[in-house]
């Protein structure tokens, strides 16, 4: 589904009203960080037999959500620059 530039701008304005912190937590930490952590744990469990240690899984479940903070912040900056009002 291709959205028109006006529709994308409108959607960004709605997201922006929700605030930076909410965006970073939702899209960065929850949607990217935790989902990536879970996928990494499953992948490690299935395909990397030497990593079957609970400590390793806990580290993955901590590192990816923390990186999600950075990911969400970078995304926010990119969208701010992309949809900056002129």
N, C-alpha and C positions, 0 to 999 in steps of 0.2 A: 504494500500500500504506500504509494507516494503521496506525501502531503505537500501542499503548495507552500511557498515561502511564508505567506501570511499565516497559514495554519501552524507552521512550525514556530513562528514568532509568538503567536497566541499561546501555544502550548508552553513555550519557555517562560512566558510572562506568568502563567498560572503556577508553574513549578517555582519560579523565582519568588512569588508571593509567599510560598510556604517557608522560605528561608534557607539560608546557606547550610546551617547545622542539620536541618531535617534532610536536605538533599544529600549531604555527605554521609549521614548515618544510613539513610535508606538505600541510596544507589551505590555508595562506596562500601560501607561496612556490611550491611545486610545482603544486598543483591550480588555484589561482587566478592567481598571478602569471605563471608561465611559459605556461600555456595562454592567458591573455589577451594576453600579449606575442606569441605565435605568431599568434593570430587577428588582432591589430592589424597585424602585419607583412604577413600575407597580404592583408588588406583594403587596406592602404596600397598595396601593390604592384599590386593589381588595379584599384582605383578612384581612387587619388590619384597621377596620373602625375608630378607635380612632386616626389615624395618618393623617387624611385629613387636614393637615395644610401646606401651601406653604413653611413655614420656615423649616419644617421637610424634605420636598423634596429637598429644596436647600442645606440643610446640607448633604443629601445623595449624591447629585451631586457634592459636593466639597470633601467630605471625600474619596469616592472611587477613584477618579482620583489621589488624593494625595497618597493614599495607593498604587496605580498603579505605582507610582515612585519607591516605595520600592520593589514592586513585580518585576518590570522590572530590577532593579538593582540586585536583588537576582538571577533572571534568567540568567542575563549576567554572573555573577560570577560562577554559576553552569555550564553553557556552556563553559566558559573559562577553568574551571577545567576538564570538561569532554573531551574537544577536544584540550587540551594543547599539543603543538608539542613536541615530544620527540627527 
